[in-house]
Amino acid sequence: MHNLFLWNHPSLASLNASEKRIRIAQAVKASRVIQPVNQNKAIMYLVILIVLPVALLTYYFSFDVAIIWALVSTCILNFISTKKELKQVEPYLSRQNQTPQ
């Protein structure tokens, strides 16, 4: 997912495809070392946005409606979490492209 959003980052414009992949992977690793993901918060979001509504929708409507809700909310959560991670990754991309003079 990071490649999708970072591929056209201005600081990577002059690089070829393999160099872009390497730089993006390094930036993602560096940002995760410094700011790890809060697992308790992630589990809370999963329960509130996916598990609880799926249980209620299955009880009151049908299993098909619940599955559709689960898929849609999973996509939304994935998009939101990727956007948040990108804010952490972008400074590392900029630092990597600075060449010492």
RADACOR-V594019 format. One line per field, one symbol per residue. ss: DSSP state (H for helix, E for strand, - for the rest). psi: psi as a letter, one per 30 degrees, with the letter a starting at -180 (. if undefined). A space follows every 10 residues. Layout:
# RADACOR-V594019
ss = ???
psi = ???
This chain:
# RADACOR-V594019
ss = -HHHHH---H HH----HHHH HHHHHHHHHH HHHH----HH HHHHHHHHHH HHHHHHHHHH --HHHHHHHH HHHHHHHHHH HHHHHHHHHH HHHHHHH--- -
psi = eeeeffegke fgeflleeee eeeeeeeeee eeeeilkjee eeeeeeeefe eeeeeeeeef cleeeeeeee eeeeeeeeee eeeeeeeeee eeeeeefkkk .
